[in-house]
Amino acid sequence: MAVYMISRMTIHDRAEYDKYEERFMDIFDKFDGKLLSVDEEPQVVAGEWKATRSVLMEFPTKSQLFAWLTSPEYQEIGKYRDAGSTADAIIVKGLEPGEFK
């Protein structure tokens, strides 16, 4: 079953965050993920949204998502993400056909 990771972040040091971005796709691509959206100007339709970036990604399975998230390569660049931003992220499961009516 597909799973999705939804992240919102506030970038406070673009130079540090850029170091993360430079290597992100090379690592991400190894784990069969799909980057579905990266948006620095999302349209707010309810509540408040103070984050400066939103990201939506898909993985075929939760185990593949966690293989990427816990990989040594991703952990290595995570220090730049953490130095350049603060983030909130959740993982949600996809729906099977006919599951939600």
N, C-alpha and C positions, 0 to 999 in steps of 0.2 A: 504494500500500500504506500502510495506517495505521502511524503511529509513535507511540511513547509516551515521555514524559519522566517519569522518576521522580526526585524530589528529597527529600532529607532535610536539615533545617536545625535549627540551634540558635539560637533567638532570644534575644539578650542585651540588646537595647535596644528594648523594645516601642514606645516613642514613635516612634523612627525607622522601625521596621518598619511601623507603622501608616500612615506617609506613603506607603510603597510600596503597601500594600494598598488604600488609598483610590483609587488610580488604576489598579490592576492590571486589573480586569475590563473597564473601558472600552477599554483597549488590547488585551487578550487577545481580546475578542469580534470585533475587526476581522479576525482571521486564521483564522477557522473552527476554532479549537481548542475542545475540550470539557474542562472541569475535571471529572474523574471522582471524585476524592477529595482532601479536605484533612482531616487528622486530627492532633490534638494529643495523642491517647491511643491510639496503635496498640498492638495486642496482639502482643507479642514471642513468637515460637514457636521461635526458634533464635538462638543467639549473643547479642550485646549490642546494644542500641539506645539510644544516648545522646541522639539528636536530640529536639528538642521539637516538631517538626512534620514530617509527611510529606505529599507532594503527588504526585498521579498525574494526568497530562493526556494527551489524545490529539489528534493532528492527522491530517488526511487524508493528508498527504505530508510527507516530511522537508523538502522545500523550503519548505512553508508554516510548519513549525516554525521553521526558520532565518530565514525572513522576519520572523516575530514576534520571535524572540530577538535579531536584529541591527537591528531597526527603531529609528529615532531616538527614538521615543516610549518604547519599553521601555528603551533604554539610559539615557534621562533618569531614569526612576524607579529604575533599578538601583542608583544611588548610595545610596538609602535602604535598599534590601535589604541592600547590603553593609555599611552603617553599623550596621544593626540585627541582623544575623545572620551566621552562617557556614553555608555550604551545600555539599553534594555532590549532583551530578546526573548521570544517565546517560540516553541515548536508546537505546531498543530498538525493533526492528521488530516489526510485527504479523505474524501468520501468515496465509498464504493458505489457503483451504479445502483440506483434505486434505494440507497441507504437513507436518504432524507427526503421525505415527501411532505 
